[in-house]
Amino acid sequence: MPELFEPASIGTLALKNRFIRSGTWERLATGEGAVTKDLVDAMLRLVEGEVGLVITGLAAVNSSGKSGPAHLGADDEKFLPGLSLLAGAVREHGGRIVLQAGHAGCYSRNLPSGALPSGPSSLTLPDGPVCRAMTGDEIRKTIDDFCFSARLAKKAGFDGIQIHAAHGYLINEFLSPYYNRRTDSYGGSPENRERFLCEVLQSVRNAVGDRYPLLLKLNADDYLPEGFSVSQLSDTGNEAIRECVDCVELSGGTSSSPVRFWPIRPGRIREGHEGYYRRAARTFIGECSVPLALVGGIRSFETARRFVAEGTAGFISLSRPLIREPGLIRRWHSGDLRPSACLSCDCCYQRLFEDRGFACEITERENLPHEKQ
């Protein structure tokens, strides 16, 4: 029976335990997208807290693909010194770090005045943004952009690259009939809608080589009319994932989904209901046979232990609990197995839009150190 604190591996990447910090927007990069000291310090707090693998917040593969202010950039060599500093600091302190690369598609923000976000199709979303359809040349250019970011991550010393294909971002949009109304080779049938994902994965794998760890963040379900669910993957999509990917992180929801199905669902989690995507995880593992990390609604050590022991997931990813308590994993390892103090109130997320800093609102109100929560 695998144990949470036993060493584990993702491809060639050796980890000291099975806990992952899921990629989380910190709003700690510069406006342009460069690494800051505050961002490095935030990642080091996670390493000190004994998180086995840290995944960065989204690093945009081009400047038109950011979903909010102060996102990391990974689309230009000018970002290499800062990225190298971040990767080097984490590794120097005994941690492991993966760069999350993605494009926000229809949810891209901070574009030049008058510019529209781009996605698979032209449409208006329920919450307002208008999206224009990408041309064939733009699709091919974006695939090249993912490759550039992956090579940059490898050059900077990151331990791997994660491709963001969840939460209604660009790759997820191509997968989903809700967003993808194309009639060319990138739309229509499941195989066509998966084409963009497959081409990104295959191109990135070729760009970084066979041994460089490649992770994929994928939606279990969009929770949208005619939305994508992982159970809909065709043999083509499953084969591309098996051939190219070392670990899939399963998440779910989009910004246009009902609030109760957002990627960061608000509200306390009832006993017995931890792990939003546990059922989808069990199905996916049986069909795709790729190591899986499960994120979303996991708050107790016992649930995490059970998911790994029964084979629901090989790794446990956490986001909001590690905002509330960066030292949570160290606390559990020491024998203090009280559940995470995170209330899933989403105030930490609201703070980011109000530019009030990357922190747990409750911790800030109580003016207590994170480690004593």
SULKA-V117784 format. One record per helix or strand of 3 or more residues. SS is the DSSP state (h for helix, s for strand). FROM is the first residue (numbers start at 1). TO is the last residue. If there is no record, write none. Layout:
ss from to
SS FROM TO
SS FROM TO
//
This chain:
ss from to
s 8 10
s 13 15
s 19 21
h 37 48
s 53 55
h 63 65
h 77 92
s 97 102
h 105 107
s 117 119
s 130 133
h 136 156
s 160 165
h 170 175
h 190 193
h 195 208
s 213 219
h 230 232
h 235 244
s 247 251
h 259 261
h 278 288
s 292 294
h 301 309
s 315 318
h 320 324
h 328 334
h 347 353
h 361 366
h 370 372
//
